[in-house]
């Protein structure tokens, strides 16, 4: 007689609900263990995290996305517009229709200087990053679909502003798998907790749940707070080993009762979670870095999380997203001078250090770096309900800037342009689908062929559009 299941929850449910999902990460690693690479888009049930071969030889093997939550101003960072000074305190010569009422053109309170052999113009609020000008490809002609945060966040991070879809990191894991089965392949670090609907931006959607991003509250410095349940407060390693041996017997009974050979024959999930306790703790432990290296990145929340990101990338993590502005966003509707200066000051040193560090370690050529937010801001000053200027800028999805570096990118260039005021993309407009198509191309994928069958349709990150920006490829 077949024994009844030893517990009412399925094994997958139990792993997902215990230890903040770390058990499920262990399951992900086990399901991904194979003897060699498989083709891109292989069986997602049997091989969700196995190393896979892309469609063609890639330029990049991994991605780090530095996400500036809230919408940084393009005309105050990477897209200088002298015409704003000419028309300051005058009626705007063209219409700037936005969500909120705005007034006259607002000149940038920051200076712009040319840097590197390329002479790329960068705002003075990024003095250290400017030293990498010849590595940066600034896209000045990005545009989104709507001037609202939540849909624009989802568009940039998941490729769709309306329906929940798998995140970019999940798609990349689906296509490439991960090189380290003892660590999550996709990590999202967000100091201070989630921004609005944060988890939607690192979801796996209809892709296998093992491809979802692992969220880390990187404001903490203690390993036990960075990664909850990383160590057992009740059991030694020997006791845990004994517990795992007993769980294997329960697993055998479960397998006999359910008979799902595709899944159960390879489940050693708690074994993987056990191994993660060692490797994850080591990867997040910055005391293993030298004091000069920690000082190089900066002993701040963003300095520490950026250094952790480098440690994760060199250990085979495929996609790392660093959120900036979760608590104090770049959404500066007022006092943009002081707010943007403060925000830029928080990440200028860490990002510059990351580019230098990756280059010196020989990793930058195979690491694609993306830096930017979900949209930009108006070139005109926002007005309050009383009609007075607030010294800030409203949302603007018609034109904004991001930059790419490393991973096959041809640096030292500005691609595309907005109009004379920095409001709308007019030369070589770039959609978010174009950006994602280019990123996938650098990772070795034809974005039209990296698909997943769901609900009777072959879905892809770029939906039904997207053009590779070949001028950016070195």
N, C-alpha and C positions, 0 to 999 in steps of 0.2 A: 504493500500500500504506500502510495506517495505521501511523504510527510507534508504537513501544512507549512506554509511559509513561517519562518521563525519570528517575523515581526510584520505588522500591517503595511509599513511604508515600503515602497520600492527602494532598491539600493541607491538609485539616482536621487530620489527624493531625500533620503537620509543624508547623503553626502552634501546635497545642496543646502540643507537646513542646519547642518552642524558645523561649528567652527567657522562661521561667516563664509561658508562655501569653500574653505581650504581643502576639504575632502574632495569636493568636485574638481578642484584643480589637480588633485592627485589622480583622479579618474581620467582627467584630460591627458595627463602625462602618460598613463598606462596605455590608453587607447592609441597614443601616438608612437609607441615604441615599435619600430620596424627595423629590418636589417639594412635598408637602403632607401633612396628617394623613390617616390612614386610620381606619376604624372599630375600636373596641376589639375585641381578639380576632381581628384580621385574620390573613392567612396567616403563620404563624410562621416558615416557611422563607424566604419572599421578603421579609418586612418585620419581622424580629425586634426591631429597635430604632428603627424609624421612629416619629416623633411620632404618637400616636393620639388620637382624640377619646373621652373617657369617655362613659358613658351619659347623664349630665346635667351641668349646670354645677357644677364642683367648687368647694369652699371652699379646698382645699389643692392645691398643685402638687408638693410635695416633702415628704419625711419625714426626720427625724433621730431615731434610736432610741439613747438612752443606756442601755446594758444593764448592769445591776449583777449581775455573775456570782456565783452562789453562794447567793443568797437573803437579801436584807436583812430585818431585823426590822421588821415593820409597827408594833409597839407602841413602838419606839424611834425612829421616823422621822415617820410621818404619821397614826398612829392611837392617840392617847393613851387610856390605860385606868387611871383612878384606882383601880378595884377591885383592881388587882394589889397596891397598897400595903396595902390593908385586909386582904388574906389572906396577906401575906408571912410566910414561916416557919411557915405553918399548912398542914394538909392541904387540897388543892384541893377546893372544894365540888362540882365537876363533874369528869367523867372527861376527861382529855386523852390520848387514845391516839395515840401516835406511833411512829416507828421504834425509838427508843431510850428507855431509862428516864428519866423526869423526876420531879422532886420538887414542891416548893411553888411557888406563883406567884412570879415574879421581877419586882418593880417595875422600871420603866425607870430606869436611873441618870441619865437626861437629863431636863431640864425641857422643858415645852411652853409656847409662848406664842402668843397670837393676833396675827395680822398683817393689815395692809391694812384697807380698808373692809369687807371680807367677814368679818374676824375668823377666818380660816382658821387652825387650830391646826397648828403645825409644830414639830418638835423643834429644840432649841437647837443641835444639831450642824450645822444648815444656816442659819447667820445671814445669809449673803448671798442665798441662794436665797429665804429668807423675805421678802425685799424684793419678790419677784414674786408674792406670795400671791394677788393679785387676778387673775393670769393663769393660775393653776393650777386644774385640775379633778382633784381627788384621788379616785380610785376606791378606796374602802376595803373593798369587798366582792368582790374578785377571788378566784377559786378555781381550782385546777388539778386534775389527775386522780390523780397519785401523788406521794409525797414523796421521789422520787429525782431527782438532778440531770439525768442524760442525757435521760430521757424528757420531763422538764419543760422542759428547754432546747429540745428539738425542738418541743414543743407551742407554746411561746411564739414561737419563731422560724419555725416551718414549719407550724403548725396541726395537727400530728398527733404523738402521743407514742409511737407504735408503729412505723409504717412511714415510711421516708424519703420526704419530700415536698418540693416546691419551697418555698423560703423566702419570707417576706413580701416582701422586696426584689425577688425574681425575679418574683413575681406582679404587683407594681406596675409593674415594667419591661415585663412582658408586656402589661399593660393600657394603659399610657401611653406606652411608648417613652422615649427620652431626648432632651433638648433640645441636647445637645452630643455630636456623633459623634466628637470627638477625645479624649474621656475616658470611662472606664467609667461606666455609668449607675448602678451599685450598688457601693459601696465599704464594706468592713468593716475598721476599724482596731482592731488588737488589740496593745497594747504588750507586748513580751516573748514573742510567739509565741502559738500557739493554746491556748485552754483545752481541756479534755477534749472530744474529738470536735468541736472548733471548726468545721472546714470543713463538717460536716454542717449547721450552722446558717446558712450562706449559700450552700447548694447550689441548683442550678436543678432538680434532680430530673428529672422527665420533660419539663419545659419545655426549649426549645432551650438548648444549652450556653452560647450568647452572653449569656444572662440571669443567669448565675451571678455571685455577688459576687466582687469582686477584693479579696483580703486584703492588708493593709499592716501590717507590723510597725512601729508608730508610736513605738517607743522611740528610734529613730534620729533624728538631726538632719541628717545629710548626705543630699542628694537621691539620690546613688548607692546608699546603703544603704536608704533608704526604698523606692525603686523600683529593683530590680535590673535591670541592662541598659538603663537609661534613656539611657545614652550609650555609644557604641562606644569601647572603649579602643584600637581598631586602625585605625579609618577616620574620615576627616573627612566632613563633610556632602557634599562634592563626590564623594568616593569612594563613599559610600553611595548617592548618586544614580545613579552609574554601575552599581553592583551591582543596584539596583532595576530599572533599565532592562533589564539582562540577565535578571533574574528574570521580567520581563514576557514575554520570549520563551519561557521555560520554561512559564509559565502558558498561553501560547497553544498550545504543543504538548500540554500536559495537557488543555486544553479540547477540542482536536481529537480526542484519543484517547478521552476519556470521554464527551463529548457531552452533559453535563448543563447545559442552557441555563439552568435555574432558578438554579443556583448559579454556574457558571463564567462566565457572560456578564457578571457584575457583580463578579467578584473582582478587587480591587486592594488586597488585604489588607496587603501590605508598604508600600504607599503610606500607608495609614492609620496603621500602626505608626510610620512615619517621622514623620508629622505629630504623633503622640502624644508623641514625644520632646521636642518643643518645648512643647506645651501642658501636659502632665502635669508637666514640670519647673517650669514657671512657677507652676502651681496649688499645688504643695507647697513652694514657696520662701518661707519666712516672712520672709526679709530684705526682701521687697517690702512688708511691713507696717511701719508706724511703730513706733518704740520704745515710745511710750505705749500703743499698741494691744496689743503683745506683753505688756507689763507688766499690762495690764488683764485679760487672760486668765490670766496667770501663766506664768513661765518654768519650767514643769514638764512632764513627759511628757503629762499630761492637759490642761494648759493649751495646749500646742502642738497636740495632735491635735484639740482642740475648735476652735481657730482655723483649722486646716487644713480642718476640716469646713465651717466657714462659707464659706471660699474655694471649696470644691467645690460647695456648694449654690448660690452665686451664679453659678457657671459652668455651671449646668444639670444637675449630677448629681442624679439623681432620689431616690436612697435612700442615706443614710449611716448606718452603725451604728458607734457608739463603745463598745467594750468596756471596762468597768472591773472590776477584780478578777480578771483572768486569771491573774496570778501570785500575788497575795494576795487570795483571794476573800472575799466577804461571808459565807462559810460559817462563822460564828463559833460553834462548839460550846462554846467556852470564852472567858473574858475578853472578853465582848462589849462592855464599857464602853470599854476601851482600843482594841480593834480597830475597832469601829464609829466611834469618834471619829476615828481615823486615816484610815479609808477615806472618811468624809464630808468630812474636811478636804482630801482630794486633789481632790475634784470640786466642792465648794461654789462656789468662786470661778469656775472655768471655765464651769460651767453657768449661773450667774447672769450672767456676762459675755456668754455666747451669747444669752440671752434679751434682754438690753439691746441688744446689737449688732444682732440681727435686727430688733428693733422700731425702732431708730433708722434703719436702712437701708430700712424699709418692707417687710421680707421676712417678718416674723413672721406676718402675717395669711394668708400663703400657704404657710407652713412648719408642718407638724404635728410637734410634739415629743412623744416618748414617753419616759418615765423609769421604770425599775423592773427587777425581776429575774424569775426563773422561779417562785418561790414565796416564802413568808414563813417565820416562825420561831415556835416555841411560846412561849406566855406563861409557861410553867413553866421552871424551871432544869433543865438537863441534868445527869444524874448519871454519874459515872465507874463503872468496874467495881468499885471499892471502896465504892460507894454515896455518895461524897462529892460535893457540888455543885461544878460546874466553872465557875460564873459565866458560863455561856453558854446558848444555846438550840438545840433540835433543829429539824429541818426541819418545816415545816407548810404543807401544800397546801390546807387547808380555808378559809383566809382570809388575804389579804394585800393590800398597797396598791401601786398605780402611779399616776402622774399624767400628764395630757395638757395641752398648752398650744399656743396659736397655731392656725393652720389651721382656723378656724371653731369652735373650742372656746369654750364659755362658762365663763370662769374664775371664781375666787373661790368655789368650791363643793366640798363633800365629798359624793360620791355613794355611797349604800349604807352599810352598817355591818356590823361583826362583833359578836359577843356582848359581854357586859360585860367579858370577859377578853381579847378580841382573838384568839380561837382560830378561830372558824368564822363564815363569812359568813351572816348571818341576814336582813338587809334588802336587797332588790334585789340578790341574788347575780349576779355577772357572770362568765361563763365567758370563756376565751381566745377562743373563737369570737365571742362578743359584742363583745369588744374589737376583733378584726380586722374584723368587719362594720362597726363604727362608723368605723374608720380608712378602710376602702374607701369608705364613704358620703361621708366628707369629701373624698375624692379624686375623687368623681363617679361611683362605681360602685354598682350593685345587686349586692351580694355573691353573690346567687343566680344572677346572669346572667354573671358573670365566670368562665367555665369553659374547660377545655381537655380535648379528647377524647383519651383514652389508654386502651389495653387494653380498648376497647369501652365505656368509661364516661366521662361528663362529670364531671371533677374540678373542685373549687373549693377555695380557701383555707380556707373555713369548713366544709368537709365537708358535713354534712347538717343543720346547725343554725346558730345565730347570730342575734341580734336587735340592731338598731341602737339605741344608747342615746341617744335623741333629746333627753333632758333635758340632755345634755352639749353639744349643738349650739347655738351662739349665733345 
